[in-house]
Amino acid sequence: MTTEVRVPTLGESVTEATVATWFKKPGEAIAVDEMLCELETDKVTVEVPSPVAGTLGEIIAAEGETVGVDALLATISEGDAAAAPAAAASSENAPAPASGGDSVDVMVPTLGESVTEATVSTWFKAVGDSVAQDEMLCELETDKVSVEVPSPAAGVLAEIVAPEGATVDASAKLAVISSSGAVAAAPAAAPAPAASSKDVENAPAAKKAMAEAGISPDAVTGTGRDGRVMKDDVAKAVAAASAAPPAAAAPVSAPRAPVAANDEAREERVKMTRLRQTIARRLKDSQNTAAMLTTYNEVDMTEVMALRSEYKDLFLKKHGVKLGFMSFFTKACCHALKEVPEVNAEIDGTDIVYKNFVHMGVAAGTPTGLVVPVIRDADAMSFADIEKAIAEKGARARDGKLSMAEMQGGTFTLSNGGVYGSLMSSPILNPPQSGILGMHKIQDRPMAIGGQVVIRPMMYLALSYDHRIVDGKGAVTFLVRVKEALEDPRRLLMDL
């Protein structure tokens, strides 16, 4: 009996995904709910489990292919058909240690909330080494934390399934421990060739396409993981060969400039994390889509700093959270957005969608990159509620525990580059939002006030906005209202 594996529901408004990684090969035995492959969308990463136990038959959608919802990914042969391939695979892998009760599988431990995969960075033991229970076997790296993997039992390391550099999912097998100590010489050598050949082996669909087209693998540039040639790469190479002029415009990214041999030896090439790839893509899309413009102003922070200094101890005692500057800026922006609603709106086709609420995005830098958690209905929150929400979201962002839902739905964004010492910058819009306010370093500067030169704590403000929906007048009015509210915080109490 054959069971079809199809693309699951990807989420609201998501209609397609890219097949990122296949964890199984045709002919391999699989258990119910064992992870078969991983799909990537522009929002989340989705793992596809096996609906039944059996043997993976044919992979329909190879790595790198784009598929729609409910598209066919692979087929699974159920029942006794699973036994033969499984047995063949085990015998093919050489005389492994006793596969009975004296072998213990070493699995990937819990990686943390929202972490679905890791990279094997270091093996502390080699095949054939004796290990004690709880002795460290290897170390895994995710885009958030490093995880050490202890041995679940005492014995001999019989097989390393995932070599250094391999990417594994949250339920993958890393190695096999033989508690009886039985280990042959073959398993020690088997993983290495398998790993090296896997790294460079092209996708089966690509091999077939190259054979049919009569193209050498050397003439095709692989875009898959570790440079693997995918089916789409072959199609592009065929198109380039048949039409030379269009081929010149085909590359999406500019080729890298030549590097001297002595310089290349001193370079280090590191693959971008998925978070960094998403950040890069979204920022570039923002520049390509919106008619982005930035306008500047400056604000005298004297009154805000005096108010904060006067009440910070009492605020902390009553509310259990420190009084910072972000709550003042959030309140000031919510106040200004009421007067200039187009800064809080977005474009949907030929419509303008005005938001009668403020979901404030607060950009936060983390070790893995910039994230923007969203504080919902910030316009209805008190100073204390805003400070608590910012502290809680910031801590979750640094620990890598934010969910996708907590980073979606923002209508306006605050970016505080001043915490890093930035004096002035032009923030980039966070699509589909139409405005983002950049805060900067507070610096004492001489100012002419009442005919006299006095020293005041000044901050530059930068509003980047989508000129398709926000006119210059609206942008300047927004900045002036923010400036007025911060230079005289009493205006916020009286809604002036």
Secondary structure, DSSP 8 states (H G I E B T S, - for coil): -EEEEE-----TT--EEEEEEESS-TT-EE-TT-EEEEEE-SS-EEEEE-SSSEEEEEESS-TT-EEETT-EEEEEEEGGGGHHHHHHHHHHT-S-S--STTEEEEE-----TT--EEEEEEESS-TT-EE-TT-EEEEEE-SS-EEEEE-SSSEEEEEESS-TT-EEETT-EEEEEETT----HHHHHSHHHHHHHHHH---HHHHHHHHHHT--GGGS---SGGG---HHHHHHHHHHHH-HHHHTT--SS-------HHHHTT-------HHHHHHHHHHHHHHHHS-EEEEEEEEE-HHHHHHHHHHHHHHHHHHSS---SHHHHHHHHHHHHHHSGGGG-EEETTEEE--SS--EEE-EEETTEEE--EETTGGG--HHHHHHHHHHHHHHHHTT---SGGGS--SEEEEEGGGGT-S-------TT-SEEEEE---EEEEEEETTEEEEEEEEEEEEEEETTT--HHHHHHHHHHHHHHHHSTHHHHTT-
